[in-house]
Amino acid sequence: MTTMKKILFTAVLLAFGATAQAADPAAGKDKSKVCAACHGETGATPIADNPKLAGQYYDYLLRALSDYKSGARKNPVMSGMVASLKKEDMADLAAYFSSQQALSGKY
């Protein structure tokens, strides 16, 4: 890997790390109460038809929430759920669910 590629790679990692660190998992836990009905209290729902959020990557969860909000990802239930969320709310939720223990089995 060239020196320039290493510098660019490090910059990208630092940028994503700073985003994840700015999020507050404790605040995400408080904000996740409405999510519990479908995804379970910790995001590790045993209901096969509902997505398991616990243990997913922070970046994946944040992107999914952002895509539901923008309409890039379509789901009438989730579109309504994220409509009033701010970027900080989505980051906190992603931080909370990504810090939870995933259930073993299929996602």
Rosetta blueprint (number, residue, H / E / L):
1 M L
2 T L
3 T H
4 M H
5 K H
6 K H
7 I H
8 L H
9 F H
10 T H
11 A H
12 V H
13 L H
14 L H
15 A H
16 F H
17 G H
18 A H
19 T H
20 A H
21 Q H
22 A H
23 A L
24 D L
25 P H
26 A H
27 A H
28 G H
29 K H
30 D H
31 K H
32 S H
33 K H
34 V H
35 C H
36 A H
37 A H
38 C H
39 H H
40 G L
41 E L
42 T L
43 G L
44 A L
45 T L
46 P L
47 I L
48 A L
49 D L
50 N L
51 P L
52 K L
53 L L
54 A L
55 G L
56 Q L
57 Y L
58 Y H
59 D H
60 Y H
61 L H
62 L H
63 R H
64 A H
65 L H
66 S H
67 D H
68 Y H
69 K H
70 S H
71 G L
72 A L
73 R L
74 K L
75 N L
76 P H
77 V H
78 M H
79 S H
80 G H
81 M H
82 V H
83 A L
84 S L
85 L L
86 K L
87 K H
88 E H
89 D H
90 M H
91 A H
92 D H
93 L H
94 A H
95 A H
96 Y H
97 F H
98 S H
99 S L
100 Q L
101 Q L
102 A L
103 L L
104 S L
105 G L
106 K L
107 Y L
